Amino acid sequence: MPSVVIELASLLLYAPAVVLLHELGHALAAKPGGYRVTSFGIGFGRTLWRTRLGGGVVVHVGRWFLAGGACTAIPTQQATGRRALFHAGGLIAQALLTVVLVLLPPHWLVDRVLQFNLLVALTNIVPWRLGASASDGWHLLDAATGSRRGGSLLAQRPELERLAMREAEIGSPIGSLWADLCLAWIDVQLHAANRADSFFQEDPPETAVDPWIDAVYHAVRADWHRLSGRPLPALKLVRDTRAARLDELSLDAEGLLTLAEARALLDLDSAAVAERVLARVVGHTGPVARQAAAVLLRAALNQPSEELEFATWRVLRRSHEAWLDPTEAAATLWQAAERLQNHGRLEAAAGARNTSRRMAKRTLNRAALDDRAALRRRLGPAAGQPPPNTRAVGPS
């Protein structure tokens, strides 16, 4: 048997190597999984070493290199089942290592590496979530259930704040931009657009590195303009972005810009034009298509009762699925319920009201604590808030 000193010295060599292999597995599976790697490495705490590869990828080693590793990647499209490839990448790499180790001649070092490899795999394959951290198994389960476990962007503020801090520490410009953009997107969804002023008053050059990032940035920035009382600049921004990126935009990216364009048109009281614009999203699938149904419902609020009821049921059928912005769907359903009630469409009104409450409750329960007050104001009566210009009556 080797001495304790040899065992510890060996651990300092093979433990980081196994962790690095795991992270490399994620990195290699990122592109087929619909992701773009921004950084990967081992260790946490103060960065001891880093270098930047092509495409802005940062490789790093942290002070506590025995504490684990990380491969940070951002999506290049809306979430699909393909993302399971990325989350499984590390486990696949470890499975291949296990096969190699089993085929090697017996040796105490081979046994130690095999045992450590299996330990790392086990801690990653078991689904668990603790605060802003989650295992690969948790992400795989979330992907298998259509993102219902993770919820919308509103449920991810703690993870995004942690990501923004870490990517800034290791000097990853693309990762930092994406995290900050998603945090600004949350503020826009909360209708707290003023919180995003400092972010959108600049125009980071990193937004141009990928058509998807560019589309997300300009779609959210357009909504920021609109919520700040500038629907015309919002409309111009979206149309200019589409013209500049015409041959590069995916269906998902085009869909996000279309949603932002339609919202700006609705703010300009051009519901008919907004409906024609949203026709571009016909045939899309996933969160973009679901969100388009919510925007179409908003466009139909002043339409005859038959058209409004049809638009309402279209949202109700998808209410249990993942949404880009569930607050928009819940708040618009409540407005539709009130109009349907006035038109005597009682069954549709009751369905819209109950679903609006259910979506509001689910969104509030998953949101960060610091966001819940703003979220309640955004959701209004769907979250039990008194309507505008009224006050609660009761014992003082």
C-alpha positions in Angstrom: 0.0 0.0 0.0 1.3 3.5 -0.8 2.1 5.9 2.0 -0.3 8.6 3.1 2.1 11.2 1.5 1.9 9.4 -1.9 -1.8 9.1 -1.7 -2.3 12.8 -1.0 0.3 13.8 -3.7 -1.6 11.6 -6.2 -4.9 13.1 -5.2 -3.6 16.6 -5.9 -2.9 15.4 -9.5 -5.8 13.2 -10.5 -8.6 15.1 -8.7 -8.2 18.3 -10.8 -7.6 16.2 -13.9 -10.9 14.4 -13.4 -12.8 17.6 -12.8 -11.2 19.3 -15.8 -12.2 16.3 -18.0 -15.8 16.7 -16.7 -15.8 20.4 -17.7 -14.2 19.7 -21.0 -17.0 17.2 -21.7 -19.5 20.0 -21.1 -17.5 22.3 -23.4 -17.4 19.8 -26.3 -21.1 19.2 -26.0 -22.0 22.9 -25.8 -22.4 23.6 -29.6 -24.5 20.5 -30.4 -26.6 21.3 -27.3 -27.3 24.9 -28.5 -24.9 26.7 -26.3 -21.8 28.9 -26.6 -19.0 28.4 -24.0 -17.8 31.6 -22.4 -15.5 30.1 -19.8 -14.4 26.9 -18.2 -11.8 25.8 -15.7 -11.2 24.3 -12.2 -11.1 25.9 -8.8 -12.9 28.7 -7.1 -11.9 31.8 -5.2 -9.2 34.2 -6.5 -8.1 33.4 -10.0 -4.5 32.1 -10.1 -4.2 31.8 -13.9 -6.3 32.5 -16.9 -6.0 32.8 -20.7 -8.4 33.7 -23.5 -8.9 31.4 -26.4 -10.5 32.2 -29.7 -14.1 33.3 -29.6 -13.6 35.0 -26.2 -13.6 31.7 -24.2 -11.7 32.2 -20.9 -9.8 29.2 -19.4 -9.1 29.7 -15.7 -7.7 28.1 -12.6 -8.9 29.2 -9.2 -7.2 29.1 -5.8 -9.3 26.3 -4.5 -8.7 23.9 -7.4 -9.8 20.8 -5.4 -13.2 22.3 -4.8 -14.6 21.6 -8.3 -14.9 23.3 -11.6 -17.3 25.1 -13.9 -18.1 25.3 -17.6 -20.2 28.4 -18.3 -22.1 28.5 -21.5 -24.9 30.8 -22.8 -27.7 29.7 -25.2 -27.6 30.4 -28.9 -31.3 29.8 -29.3 -34.4 29.4 -27.1 -34.4 26.4 -24.8 -35.1 23.0 -26.5 -34.6 19.4 -25.5 -31.1 19.6 -27.2 -29.8 21.4 -24.1 -29.7 18.0 -22.4 -26.6 17.2 -24.5 -24.7 20.1 -22.9 -25.7 19.1 -19.3 -24.9 15.5 -20.0 -21.5 16.3 -21.6 -19.5 16.0 -18.4 -21.1 12.7 -17.4 -20.5 11.3 -20.8 -16.8 12.2 -20.6 -16.6 10.5 -17.2 -18.3 7.4 -18.5 -15.7 7.2 -21.2 -12.9 7.6 -18.6 -14.5 4.8 -16.6 -14.3 2.4 -19.6 -10.7 3.2 -20.1 -9.8 2.7 -16.4 -11.6 -0.6 -16.2 -9.6 -1.9 -19.2 -6.3 -0.9 -17.7 -4.2 -3.4 -15.7 -4.9 -3.5 -12.0 -3.0 -0.9 -10.0 -3.7 1.1 -6.8 -3.6 4.4 -8.6 -6.0 3.2 -11.3 -8.4 2.1 -8.5 -8.1 5.5 -6.8 -8.8 7.4 -10.0 -11.7 5.1 -10.7 -13.2 5.6 -7.3 -12.8 9.4 -7.4 -14.3 9.5 -10.9 -17.4 7.6 -9.8 -17.8 9.8 -6.8 -17.7 13.0 -9.0 -20.2 11.3 -11.4 -22.5 10.4 -8.6 -22.6 13.9 -7.1 -23.4 15.3 -10.6 -26.0 12.7 -11.7 -28.2 12.9 -8.6 -30.8 15.7 -9.1 -30.3 18.4 -6.4 -30.5 22.1 -6.1 -29.2 24.2 -3.3 -29.7 28.0 -3.6 -28.1 29.2 -6.8 -26.3 25.8 -7.4 -27.7 22.7 -9.1 -26.4 19.4 -10.3 -26.2 18.2 -13.9 -28.9 15.7 -12.9 -31.2 18.5 -11.9 -30.7 20.3 -15.2 -31.3 17.1 -17.1 -34.5 16.6 -15.3 -35.5 20.2 -16.0 -34.8 19.7 -19.7 -36.8 16.5 -19.7 -39.8 18.3 -18.2 -39.8 21.3 -20.5 -38.1 23.8 -18.1 -41.0 23.5 -15.7 -38.7 22.9 -12.7 -36.5 25.9 -13.4 -39.4 28.2 -14.3 -39.1 31.5 -16.2 -36.2 33.9 -16.2 -37.8 35.6 -13.1 -36.9 32.5 -11.1 -33.3 32.7 -12.0 -32.1 36.0 -10.5 -29.8 34.4 -7.8 -28.1 32.2 -10.4 -27.7 35.1 -12.8 -26.3 37.4 -10.1 -23.8 34.7 -9.1 -22.9 34.1 -12.8 -22.4 37.9 -13.4 -20.0 38.1 -10.4 -18.0 35.0 -11.3 -17.7 35.9 -15.0 -16.5 39.4 -14.1 -14.0 38.0 -11.6 -12.4 35.7 -14.3 -12.5 38.4 -17.0 -15.1 36.8 -19.3 -16.7 39.7 -21.3 -19.3 37.7 -23.1 -20.4 35.8 -20.0 -20.6 39.0 -18.0 -22.7 40.7 -20.8 -25.1 37.8 -21.0 -25.7 37.7 -17.2 -26.2 41.4 -17.0 -28.5 41.3 -20.0 -30.7 38.6 -18.4 -30.8 40.6 -15.2 -32.0 43.7 -17.1 -34.5 41.5 -18.9 -35.9 40.5 -15.5 -36.3 44.2 -14.5 -38.1 44.9 -17.8 -40.5 42.0 -17.2 -41.2 43.5 -13.7 -42.0 46.8 -15.4 -39.1 48.3 -13.4 -37.4 49.5 -16.5 -35.6 52.3 -14.7 -33.4 49.6 -12.9 -32.0 48.8 -16.4 -31.2 52.4 -17.3 -27.4 52.1 -16.6 -27.2 48.9 -18.7 -29.1 50.0 -21.8 -27.6 53.5 -21.9 -24.5 51.9 -23.2 -24.1 49.7 -26.3 -21.6 47.0 -25.4 -19.7 45.7 -28.5 -20.0 42.1 -27.2 -23.6 42.1 -28.3 -22.5 41.7 -31.9 -20.6 38.5 -31.4 -23.6 36.3 -32.0 -26.9 36.9 -33.8 -28.9 35.4 -31.0 -27.3 37.6 -28.3 -27.8 40.6 -30.6 -31.4 39.8 -31.1 -32.1 39.3 -27.4 -30.2 42.5 -26.5 -32.2 44.6 -29.0 -35.5 43.0 -28.3 -35.1 43.7 -24.5 -33.7 47.1 -25.2 -36.8 47.9 -27.3 -39.1 46.8 -24.5 -37.0 49.0 -22.1 -37.6 52.0 -24.5 -41.3 51.2 -24.7 -41.8 50.9 -20.9 -39.9 54.2 -20.5 -42.5 55.9 -22.7 -40.6 55.7 -26.0 -42.6 53.3 -28.3 -41.4 54.9 -31.5 -37.6 54.5 -30.8 -38.5 50.9 -29.7 -40.2 50.2 -33.1 -37.3 51.7 -35.0 -34.7 49.8 -33.0 -36.3 46.5 -33.7 -36.8 47.1 -37.4 -33.2 48.4 -37.8 -31.9 45.3 -36.1 -33.9 43.0 -38.3 -32.7 44.8 -41.4 -29.0 44.6 -40.3 -29.2 40.9 -39.4 -31.7 39.8 -42.0 -29.7 36.8 -43.3 -28.3 35.7 -39.9 -31.4 35.5 -37.7 -32.8 32.1 -36.6 -36.5 31.6 -36.3 -36.1 32.1 -32.5 -34.2 35.4 -32.9 -36.7 36.6 -35.4 -39.5 35.7 -33.1 -38.1 37.7 -30.2 -37.8 40.8 -32.4 -41.3 40.2 -33.7 -42.7 40.2 -30.1 -41.0 43.4 -29.3 -42.2 45.0 -32.5 -45.8 44.0 -31.8 -45.7 45.3 -28.3 -44.5 48.7 -29.5 -47.3 48.8 -32.1 -49.8 48.0 -29.4 -48.5 50.9 -27.3 -49.0 53.1 -30.4 -52.7 51.9 -30.7 -52.0 49.9 -33.9 -53.5 46.6 -32.9 -54.4 45.6 -36.4 -50.8 46.1 -37.6 -49.5 44.2 -34.5 -51.7 41.2 -35.4 -50.3 41.2 -39.0 -46.7 41.4 -37.6 -47.4 38.5 -35.2 -48.4 36.3 -38.2 -44.7 35.9 -38.8 -44.5 33.7 -35.7 -47.2 31.3 -37.0 -45.6 27.8 -37.1 -43.1 28.5 -34.4 -42.8 26.3 -31.3 -41.6 26.8 -27.7 -41.7 29.8 -25.5 -41.6 32.3 -28.3 -44.8 30.9 -29.8 -46.5 30.8 -26.4 -45.5 34.4 -25.7 -46.9 35.4 -29.1 -50.3 34.0 -28.0 -50.2 36.3 -25.0 -49.4 39.4 -27.2 -52.2 38.4 -29.6 -54.6 38.2 -26.7 -53.6 41.8 -25.7 -54.2 42.8 -29.3 -57.7 41.2 -29.2 -58.8 42.9 -25.9 -61.0 45.4 -27.8 -62.1 42.9 -30.5 -65.7 41.4 -30.7 -66.4 38.8 -28.0 -65.9 35.8 -30.3 -62.4 36.8 -31.3 -61.5 37.7 -27.8 -62.7 34.3 -26.5 -60.8 32.4 -29.1 -57.6 34.3 -28.3 -58.2 33.6 -24.6 -58.6 29.9 -25.0 -55.4 29.8 -27.1 -53.5 31.1 -24.1 -55.3 28.9 -21.6 -54.4 25.7 -23.5 -50.7 26.6 -23.0 -50.8 28.0 -19.5 -49.1 25.1 -17.8 -46.0 25.3 -20.0 -42.8 27.4 -19.7 -43.1 31.1 -20.7 -40.6 33.8 -21.6 -42.6 36.3 -19.5 -45.4 34.6 -17.5 -46.3 38.0 -16.0 -47.5 39.3 -19.4 -49.7 36.2 -19.9 -51.2 36.3 -16.4 -51.9 40.1 -16.4 -53.4 40.0 -19.9 -55.6 37.0 -19.0 -57.0 39.0 -16.1 -57.9 41.9 -18.5 -59.5 39.4 -20.9 -61.5 37.9 -18.0 -63.0 41.3 -17.1 -64.0 42.0 -20.8 -65.4 38.5 -21.3 -67.4 38.9 -18.1 -68.9 42.1 -19.5 -69.7 40.3 -22.8 -71.5 37.5 -20.9 -68.9 34.9 -21.8 -68.9 33.5 -18.3 -67.2 30.2 -18.8 -64.2 31.7 -20.6 -64.1 34.6 -18.1 -63.9 32.1 -15.2 -61.2 30.1 -16.9 -59.1 33.1 -17.7 -59.5 34.5 -14.1 -58.6 31.2 -12.4 -55.6 30.5 -14.8 -54.4 34.1 -14.3 -54.4 33.6 -10.5 -52.7 30.2 -10.8 -49.9 31.6 -13.1 -49.4 34.6 -10.8 -49.1 32.4 -7.7 -46.6 30.1 -9.4 -44.5 33.0 -10.7 -44.5 34.7 -7.3 -43.5 31.6 -5.5 -40.5 31.0 -7.8 -39.3 34.7 -8.0 -36.5 36.1 -5.9 -37.8 37.6 -2.6 -36.5 41.1 -3.5 -38.5 41.0 -6.8 -41.9 40.0 -5.3 -43.2 43.5 -4.4 -42.5 44.8 -8.0 -44.0 41.5 -9.3 -47.2 41.9 -7.4 -47.6 45.5 -8.8 -47.0 44.1 -12.3 -49.5 41.3 -11.9 -52.1 43.6 -10.2 -55.4 41.9 -9.3 -54.2 38.5 -10.5 -51.8 38.6 -7.5 -54.5 40.0 -5.2 -53.4 43.6 -5.6 -56.1 46.3 -5.5 -56.8 47.8 -8.9 -55.1 51.2 -9.6 -56.6 54.3 -7.9 -58.3 52.2 -5.2 -57.3 51.4 -1.7 -57.9 48.4 0.6 -60.8 48.8 3.0 -60.7 47.1 6.4 -60.1 47.7 10.1 -57.3 50.1 10.8 
